Amino acid sequence: MPRIYLDYNATTPLDPVVLEEVINALKNFQGNPSSVYEEGRAARILIEDSRDFVKSFLDAGGEGEIVFTSSGSESINLAIIGAVYAHKRLNKNKTPHIITSQVEHHAVLNTFKFLETQGVETSYIGINEFGELIINDLISSIKENTILVSVMGANNETGTIFPLKQILKAVKNAKDNILFHSDLVQIIGKSGFSLKDIPLDLCSFSGHKFYALKGCGALYIKKGVKIDPVIYGGHQERGLRAGTENTAGIVSIAKGLGVFKNGMDDELKRISVFGGIFLDKLFSAIEGIKLNGHPVNRLKNTVNVSFDGVKAESLLFNLDLYGISASAGSACNAGAISLSHVLKAHGYDIKRIESAIRFSIGRFTTMDDIDYAISAIKKGVLKLRANPV
Ligand SMILES: Cc1ncc(COP(=O)(O)O)c(C=O)c1O
């Protein structure tokens, strides 16, 4: 039986071109990049070339810096905690207020929760039933002590895309010294993005969402933006992130973005067509299903649907038996279902949330995969509807 991987938003397989570069880095660049002798210098050059490439990929111009981290999560922690700590240090511990949306990844939400324990004031902005951020609420929650807004580029569960340019402009118009951070983990390396177009102060991304290695990420910091480190030790990464650099991971980030850039137009077209076909075929094959998130402003690779009369966990189990890998936003922990905070924020009823599954396609998805998946999903849904628990 084939295995059909439909969980590209969770992680992507390594691109073979990236793998080659990683093997080269692992084999031939084993020096510590901080060492001054030849092996160290060679690794340093590789890292700095990768950094320059990432900056140019983002259209950062001379206006910012890239700090490599161990993940998207670390990058997000560094951006948000780092900005708060720098603010406290520079402003005699004045209590800062920070704002985010209710539908962020836990990397953002739990960082906010941690900062609440440090006396930081927080606000969480809601969305409407289509997943659109309520921008008026965001603007009216800005206070005299608001120092940072963090809003994601695209939602990992539903694929809904936030209009970052518009949100950034509205925030800066309301108070121009607020730092704007965006979790771009589901955008960078899978959609077009340019800092020239959307001049964020800080943004985070992660290698394993664009066919590079797991366990590596990066933070872009605009020139003049002050953040303090959250990991202390050596002076790597301009003193912002102690720890010997992961040379192979860093190389994989640059190569992953390079491969994407080279094939971007074709890939985006193909994903858009395949995503549309997947959605259409799913809706014509199975009755009683609902699309979750925004119907149009969505990452085209992401299809989050609820199946009437079906529990997502049972369907996922059946799909796995048929060779299909997909995800549910709601997870069963120790017998209790923890409902997806993202779908809850849409105001959906519990049944819709409990029956939601996210399918996400990617670079290596074929039309045969889609056809096979649709018939397997139909088989699983009909079986579960015929035998309700
Ligand atoms: C939107 C979003 N933010 C952050 C992360 C965390 O990235 P990482 O797995 O590299 O820590 C993920 C990963 O799923 C994500 O989808």
Ligand as a Chemical Component Dictionary entry (heavy atoms), coordinates in Angstrom:
data_LIG
# 
_chem_comp.id                   LIG 
_chem_comp.type                 NON-POLYMER 
_chem_comp.pdbx_formal_charge   0 
_chem_comp.three_letter_code    LIG 
# 
loop_
_chem_comp_atom.comp_id 
_chem_comp_atom.atom_id 
_chem_comp_atom.alt_atom_id 
_chem_comp_atom.type_symbol 
_chem_comp_atom.charge 
_chem_comp_atom.model_Cartn_x 
_chem_comp_atom.model_Cartn_y 
_chem_comp_atom.model_Cartn_z 
_chem_comp_atom.pdbx_ordinal 
LIG C1 C1 C 0 2.672  28.832 12.510 1  
LIG C2 C2 C 0 3.774  28.107 13.236 2  
LIG N1 N1 N 0 4.527  28.780 14.104 3  
LIG C3 C3 C 0 5.533  28.174 14.777 4  
LIG C4 C4 C 0 5.816  26.855 14.598 5  
LIG C5 C5 C 0 6.942  26.226 15.356 6  
LIG O1 O1 O 0 8.048  25.982 14.508 7  
LIG P1 P1 P 0 9.139  24.911 14.950 8  
LIG O2 O2 O 0 8.526  23.570 14.792 9  
LIG O3 O3 O 0 10.300 25.128 14.019 10 
LIG O4 O4 O 0 9.500  25.229 16.352 11 
LIG C6 C6 C 0 5.031  26.102 13.714 12 
LIG C7 C7 C 0 5.256  24.649 13.552 13 
LIG O5 O5 O 0 4.334  23.879 13.329 14 
LIG C8 C8 C 0 3.991  26.749 12.999 15 
LIG O6 O6 O 0 3.213  26.085 12.135 16 
# 
loop_
_chem_comp_bond.comp_id 
_chem_comp_bond.atom_id_1 
_chem_comp_bond.atom_id_2 
_chem_comp_bond.value_order 
_chem_comp_bond.pdbx_ordinal 
LIG C1 C2 SING 1  
LIG C2 N1 SING 2  
LIG C2 C8 DOUB 3  
LIG N1 C3 DOUB 4  
LIG C3 C4 SING 5  
LIG C4 C5 SING 6  
LIG C4 C6 DOUB 7  
LIG C5 O1 SING 8  
LIG O1 P1 SING 9  
LIG P1 O2 DOUB 10 
LIG P1 O3 SING 11 
LIG P1 O4 SING 12 
LIG C6 C7 SING 13 
LIG C6 C8 SING 14 
LIG C7 O5 DOUB 15 
LIG C8 O6 SING 16 
# 
